[in-house]
Amino acid sequence: MLSSHEARLTSSSKTVLGRGLASLIPRERLESPPLSGRSDDGSSTEIIAMVDLDRVERNPYQPRTDFDTESLEELKRSIQAKGVIQPITVRRVERGYQLISGERRVRAAREAGLKQIPAYILRVDSNEDMLELALIENLQREDLNPLEVAVGYRRLIEECNLTQEQVSEKVGKDRSTVANFLRLLKLPETIQVAVREGKISGGHARALAGLERQDIQLAIFRRVLEKGLSVRDTERLARAATTSGKNPRGGRSLPPGGSRDTALSNIEERLRQVLGTKVVVRSGEGGKGEIVIEFYSPDDLDRLLDMFAEIDNNVH
């Protein structure tokens, strides 16, 4: 069921959001040089025009919080040498324009001393549509850190009233990928800060997010920092902690490769690939055991139940 504000998006917008905001702009306009001679007429939309930088407001829905100073300096030098090659994207507001995408270009252009910048002026009818466009456009970027991506997904769910399935469709990712990013927001703040600062990678964080106990998450996190462990090493420690239930903070260290049967690990991996979520296979005495399948939301549980129902129908 689509939310009320989704129905107000134009049909063209709905079909291209997953490919980024550039899909809304005609290719010939993007490939042509900036229209330095065309000033904004104050009313038209779906055009590229030169706009005053001092009338461009910051995007209030920007999910990105960290801007690298060195890369901004490089962009400023590029703009001083060649100008702004790719237009920013804005919408009209009462006081001028509100940025949809291109905050780095705006910052660098101001530092370069520019007074105007080429902008694609897009028609956006509501704040809800603005939020959705801004979040989805920024989530297409490859330079967001994993926590910024996770916050963007959460805002789409909470503020745009989207389900995980709808978010995955709009950003062009599998629902399991969206769910895995959302799990990062449950990590202890210390680990989240380390991800934002680049001390550990998103792969490290996802491995830690698979553990239920925060004390174990923090213990393994400390070992990752102290030993400079790889993502694969972190995953092995997380698996060992899951199967043993022991806290690696104590005197006994976790085995680097785990002590489990390789066959069980292979079965787990196959099930993960099929089900799109974390699966743990535990073997007990007398040939008994259990399979634990994780889900991260009611929607994720529904997805798994639908898969099981389909498997059952095929069997019978």
C-alpha atoms as one frame of an Amber mdcrd trajectory, in Angstrom:
protein
   0.000   0.000   0.000   1.591   3.285  -1.120   1.616   6.241   1.232  -0.523
   9.261   0.404   2.377  11.458  -0.617   3.772   8.860  -3.010   0.678   9.222
  -5.141   1.564  12.881  -5.690   4.905  12.090  -7.339   4.786  12.250 -11.126
   4.728   8.903 -12.913   8.150   9.586 -14.436   9.617  10.240 -10.986   8.342
   6.936  -9.629  10.023   4.901 -12.327  13.482   6.442 -12.125  14.184   7.232
  -8.479  16.067   3.982  -8.026  18.526   5.095 -10.726  19.206   8.466  -9.122
  17.933  11.985  -9.613  19.923  12.401 -12.832  17.375  10.096 -14.472  14.804
  12.875 -14.138  16.911  15.276 -16.222  16.906  14.927 -20.024  20.239  13.536
 -21.222  20.785  16.281 -23.777  20.596  18.865 -20.986  23.133  17.046 -18.841
  25.529  16.613 -21.767  25.362  20.216 -22.931  27.735  22.802 -21.387  26.412
  24.961 -18.531  24.131  27.687 -19.851  26.118  30.603 -18.503  24.069  33.105
 -20.453  20.614  32.010 -19.291  19.344  33.536 -16.092  16.396  32.155 -14.214
  13.084  33.755 -15.253  11.696  33.238 -11.743   8.893  30.826 -12.619   9.865
  28.052 -15.062  10.687  24.528 -13.928  12.377  21.569 -15.626  15.043  23.960
 -16.967  18.748  24.578 -16.425  19.543  28.189 -15.543  22.153  30.228 -13.701
  21.029  30.974 -10.136  22.522  33.195  -7.432  24.524  31.174  -4.935  23.461
  33.400  -2.042  19.825  32.444  -2.726  20.465  28.678  -2.571  19.362  27.267
   0.785  20.888  24.165   2.326  18.941  20.933   1.940  17.252  20.325   5.333
  16.864  16.623   4.490  20.538  16.005   3.694  21.498  12.587   5.175  25.182
  13.273   4.724  26.887  14.691   7.800  30.606  14.428   6.985  32.313  16.380
   4.184  35.984  15.671   3.563  37.977  18.903   3.660  40.655  17.684   1.253
  38.169  16.558  -1.412  36.307  19.873  -1.102  39.577  21.715  -1.691  40.242
  19.605  -4.801  36.744  20.340  -6.090  37.245  24.065  -5.460  40.453  24.058
  -7.529  38.676  22.167 -10.313  35.854  24.718 -10.329  38.325  27.602 -10.428
  39.984  26.011 -13.459  37.000  24.666 -15.413  33.835  25.979 -13.768  30.899
  23.895 -12.516  30.476  21.159 -15.118  27.448  19.349 -13.647  24.465  21.498
 -12.575  23.148  21.210  -9.049  19.470  20.360  -8.570  17.092  22.688  -6.712
  13.429  23.433  -6.188  11.820  26.841  -5.903  10.971  28.203  -2.456   9.730
  31.604  -1.338  13.193  33.025  -0.660  14.880  31.555  -3.725  15.931  27.914
  -4.088  16.289  24.860  -1.887  19.028  22.399  -2.691  18.036  18.844  -3.614
  21.479  17.565  -4.595  24.916  19.103  -5.063  25.904  20.424  -1.629  29.603
  19.760  -2.246  29.454  21.747  -5.490  27.690  24.613  -3.729  30.256  24.714
  -0.910  33.208  24.505  -3.278  31.736  27.113  -5.651  31.273  29.569  -2.781
  34.843  29.010  -1.608  36.000  29.533  -5.204  34.333  32.932  -5.164  31.551
  32.212  -7.655  28.395  34.309  -7.475  26.206  32.058  -9.649  25.965  28.348
 -10.375  24.126  26.321 -13.059  21.106  24.565 -11.585  18.408  22.215 -12.812
  15.183  23.615 -11.360  12.888  20.711 -10.582   9.227  20.976  -9.685   8.598
  19.451  -6.257   5.103  20.037  -4.877   5.430  19.042  -1.226   7.921  18.685
   1.615   7.206  14.945   1.693   8.218  14.617  -1.963  11.254  16.806  -1.312
  12.359  14.583   1.555  11.960  11.432  -0.512  13.785  12.848  -3.538  16.636
  14.250  -1.454  17.135  11.063   0.547  16.990   8.742  -2.454  19.316  10.927
  -4.513  21.888  11.073  -1.724  21.617   7.333  -1.108  22.781   6.713  -4.693
  26.155   8.226  -3.800  29.075   5.880  -3.195  30.868   8.153  -0.725  28.322
   8.002   2.089  29.537   6.066   5.107  27.438   3.032   6.134  25.827   4.863
   9.075  24.693   7.714   6.809  23.132   5.145   4.476  21.408   3.429   7.403
  20.017   6.742   8.706  18.766   7.555   5.206  16.916   4.222   5.010  15.405
   4.774   8.460  14.202   8.255   7.526  12.548   6.909   4.378  10.702   4.378
   6.532   9.790   6.675   9.419   9.285  10.037   7.702   8.121   8.951   4.248
   5.989   6.055   5.585   7.649   3.501   3.321   8.083  -0.203   3.993  11.463
  -1.908   3.696  10.255  -3.428   0.424   9.382   0.006  -0.997  12.717   1.427
   0.147  14.585  -1.431  -1.541  12.704  -0.797  -4.795  13.356   2.946  -4.745
  17.085   2.707  -4.013  17.634  -0.352  -6.213  18.886  -2.650  -3.432  17.778
  -6.046  -2.145  15.552  -5.890   0.907  18.068  -7.962   2.865  20.688  -5.279
   2.111  18.390  -2.565   3.452  17.669  -4.660   6.553  21.387  -5.247   7.171
  22.105  -1.513   7.038  19.257  -0.779   9.455  20.758  -3.225  11.954  23.848
  -1.006  12.181  21.756   1.602  13.994  21.392  -0.829  16.917  25.144  -1.041
  17.478  26.617   0.669  20.569  27.400   4.341  20.011  31.144   3.681  20.356
  31.058   1.356  17.341  28.841   3.706  15.340  31.298   6.557  15.887  34.159
   4.312  14.714  32.242   3.589  11.496  31.595   7.292  10.885  35.257   8.099
  11.455  36.421   5.288   9.174  38.202   3.354  11.923  36.301   0.213  10.931
  34.489  -0.588   7.697  30.861  -1.334   7.020  31.801  -5.000   6.678  33.228
  -5.011  10.196  30.112  -3.295  11.501  27.743  -5.734   9.799  29.623  -8.672
  11.321  29.297  -7.104  14.785  25.631  -6.266  14.225  24.901  -9.977  13.856
  25.675 -10.493  17.556  22.879 -10.072  20.080  24.899  -9.045  23.141  26.468
  -5.603  23.229  29.242  -6.673  25.583  30.393  -9.239  23.022  30.064  -6.697
  20.210  32.286  -4.286  22.126  34.794  -6.978  23.073  35.266  -8.073  19.470
  35.315  -4.433  18.341  38.228  -3.741  20.682  40.112  -6.738  19.331  39.518
  -5.528  15.768  41.088  -2.171  16.631  43.965  -3.639  18.650  44.920  -6.323
  16.124  43.869  -4.574  12.906  41.683  -7.563  12.040  40.145  -7.960   8.589
  36.418  -8.249   7.934  36.796 -12.004   7.455  38.603 -12.340  10.784  35.827
 -10.351  12.439  33.188 -12.593  10.896  35.021 -15.663  12.227  35.137 -14.207
  15.730  31.440 -13.330  15.539  30.567 -16.863  14.412  32.654 -18.389  17.185
  30.991 -16.133  19.761  27.558 -17.057  18.445  28.172 -20.795  18.599  30.021
 -20.832  21.917  28.029 -18.124  23.665  31.261 -17.033  25.395  32.419 -13.480
  25.843  35.801 -12.986  24.142  36.604 -10.284  26.646  37.647 -12.930  29.172
  40.924 -14.759  29.449  40.115 -17.402  26.855  40.409 -16.141  23.321  38.125
 -17.141  20.503  39.595 -19.552  17.965  40.680 -17.629  14.841  38.839 -19.949
  12.507  36.176 -21.265  14.829  35.966 -24.879  15.993  32.888 -25.823  14.060
  32.514 -28.502  11.465  33.216 -27.105   7.990  30.143 -28.899   6.660  27.891
 -26.933   9.022  29.484 -23.667   7.952  28.890 -24.559   4.309  25.251 -25.354
   5.054  24.860 -22.023   6.835  26.325 -20.165   3.869  24.020 -21.911   1.397
  20.984 -21.127   3.525  22.065 -17.480   3.875  22.275 -17.153   0.095  18.855
 -18.727  -0.432  17.032 -16.903   2.371  18.842 -13.563   2.187  19.388 -13.352
   5.934  21.645 -14.672   8.680  21.249 -18.388   9.427  22.945 -20.319  12.250
  23.064 -24.122  12.298  23.803 -25.630  15.711  24.655 -29.286  16.196  23.889
 -31.038  19.476  24.352 -34.500  20.943  22.906 -37.573  19.323  22.728 -35.980
  15.881  20.168 -33.418  17.025  20.435 -29.692  16.463  18.629 -26.540  15.434
  18.539 -23.976  12.632  18.111 -20.344  13.684  16.885 -17.975  10.963  17.020
 -14.266  11.790  14.532 -11.628  10.657  14.734  -7.909  11.325  11.197  -6.590
  10.944   7.601  -7.825  10.468   8.052  -7.269   6.724  11.197  -9.398   6.708
   9.332 -12.178   8.556   6.517 -11.995   5.998   9.060 -12.334   3.210  10.515
 -15.485   4.794   7.062 -16.983   5.386   6.176 -16.362   1.736   9.359 -18.168
   0.683   8.567 -21.138   2.931   5.010 -21.285   1.569   6.332 -21.311  -1.988
   8.798 -24.095  -1.124   5.976 -26.088   0.504   3.774 -25.687  -2.586   6.582
 -26.894  -4.849   7.173 -29.936  -2.651   3.506 -30.930  -2.720
